Amino acid sequence: MTNRPANTIATLTICYESSSGELTQRGVSVTEFDGHELFGFCHLRERYRTFLYERIFSCVNVTTGEVVIDVNAHLFSIYKQSARYMLDLLHRNHYEDLQILLYVGKADGQLREPERKVITAACRVISGDIRITGDMVKDLLDSMAIPGLHGFKIAVGKVAKRGNAATMRRLTLACKTIVNTQKHVTATEQEALDYMAKRFNNPK
């Protein structure tokens, strides 16, 4: 059997009815799902496929052996316990924090491994989940547009207006640590740190 994708939420064995009425049993490594269907790697066809819940006649979780009645609820329950869920929450609830970290990390034109490690550590602290890996953070950052100076300042302003002193301290420390991974501080990096200090000390 082909190895399951690294971003698999769960591997299921399903009995599935195709659009032509053919019933087949197949293993599926689920990577995405919503309220109507799941998407993942089909080990029978050895390709990624979409499966409608309404055409799934039976389902078993390969890992636990559990017989699954409600596929969507089962997948959501597993997803909510995963580091991926925490990373998605991080992206949704702390997007400005990520923009700030990404801007400072790329301020000298490159995002190097030492800087990624600092951002990963910051993401673990912000989310409270130590399961978040460097690869997960890399994928997350790669999916984001790199903010320009204006976008960075807007993000800093939004964080400042929220008035969460702990968040501002964490971001300041993380950004200083990012800058200190290099021997020389660029003018862009220093400008970013100075702007953060100004806005975070005067949040209104």
PyMOL commands that set and color helices and strands:
alter all, ss='L'
color gray80, all
select helices_A, chain A and resi 53-55+71-80+83-93+95-105+113-127+134-142+149-162+165-179+187-201
alter helices_A, ss='H'
color red, helices_A
select strands_A, chain A and resi 10-17+23-33+37-42+47-52+56-61
alter strands_A, ss='S'
color yellow, strands_A
deselect
rebuild
show_as cartoon
